[in-house]
Amino acid sequence: MPFRIRKGKAGAAPERHDSGTGDEDSVAQDIRCRRRGFRCRRTGRAGSATGRAEAGMTRVVLISGSLRRGSVNSAALRAVRRIVESAPGAPEAVSLPIGRLPFYDGDVERAGASPAVRAARVLVADADALVVSTPSYNGAVPGVLKNALDWLSRPDGASPLTGRVVAVLSASPSGRGAIDAQPALMDLLDACEAVVVEHPPVAIRRADRRLDEAGEMSDPEVLAALRGLVDATFEAVAILADQRCSASARRGRPAPAQLRRAVSGAETRTSEVAL
Ligand SMILES: Cc1cc2nc3c(=O)[nH]c(=O)nc-3n(C[C@H](O)[C@H](O)[C@H](O)COP(=O)(O)O)c2cc1C
């Protein structure tokens, strides 16, 4: 499968290729093919481990859209953390506790934001990539996650999300795995000029049944899907690092501007995925 990085605004209807198992309890692995203005092709790297080494990954920030102690999204991200930290080079995986952020308030921002907001911005600015896991609240992302991304989208023109690689997943006890929240989350990340990793959707359905006695995601199918997402994320970081280097060397311009131009363009959007 060609590797693509998702970027840009909503557009026309997508092509769709579903490769689900048909098993009601299986992890969603539907493959969405979208036309993108920017396409990252595999560049002859010999597998994901090589991609990771070239990427020089040091830090991944994990954001759960749920504050619940027993959250299945947070459990999924704990599994992501274990996968990331066992990768070559042992990158660090750090959780960003978004429940500590105040409601966005322009007056608070003008006054210098809060320590929690400043710390969140620094954490994201220092990260190679983010992994965001969301529940679906009435078909959209929870307000607390929207609030966090709104803070991180600031200040205008210097957001730590701009050009940041972000992978998205969702989890829910329901039969749809909260996949209906993913388009809204991707729209939001596009608006923040993040670089969303294109990957077969990972939507963990019946997620509560996939936890072990310790409350951890131990289901092999889920772990395989999360490994795939992490590999795609690392590869995206490696490819973008290559692009930034070559764009800088070629034109002598600041790499982030090159990158943003490279990833802009006509986009498609998946609004519905059959599980
Ligand atoms: C306000 C609210 C709205 C919800 N809306 C949906 C929904 O539209 N679809 C769905 O599958 N689940 C919905 N749920 C159920 C959540 O997906 C479920 O609570 C899930 O476990 C939350 O994720 P967590 O375990 O990570 O906290 C809703 C829950 C709340 C509190």
The ligand as an ORCA input file, in Angstrom:
! r2SCAN-3c Opt
* xyz 0 1
  C     -22.028     12.848     26.081
  C     -21.750     11.478     25.526
  C     -22.066     11.219     24.211
  C     -21.802      9.970     23.665
  N     -22.078      9.765     22.341
  C     -21.724      8.592     21.780
  C     -21.899      8.380     20.379
  O     -22.373      9.228     19.669
  N     -21.512      7.192     19.871
  C     -20.959      6.217     20.649
  O     -20.586      5.159     20.139
  N     -20.775      6.377     21.967
  C     -21.137      7.533     22.553
  N     -20.927      7.734     23.879
  C     -20.361      6.652     24.666
  C     -18.849      6.752     24.686
  O     -18.332      6.375     23.440
  C     -18.316      5.861     25.776
  O     -18.669      6.496     26.987
  C     -16.841      5.608     25.712
  O     -16.481      4.637     26.631
  C     -16.044      6.769     26.054
  O     -14.665      6.445     25.921
  P     -13.723      6.158     27.154
  O     -13.944      4.744     27.611
  O     -12.349      6.340     26.590
  O     -14.094      7.135     28.238
  C     -21.224      8.964     24.466
  C     -20.898      9.251     25.791
  C     -21.143     10.492     26.311
  C     -20.757     10.775     27.748
*
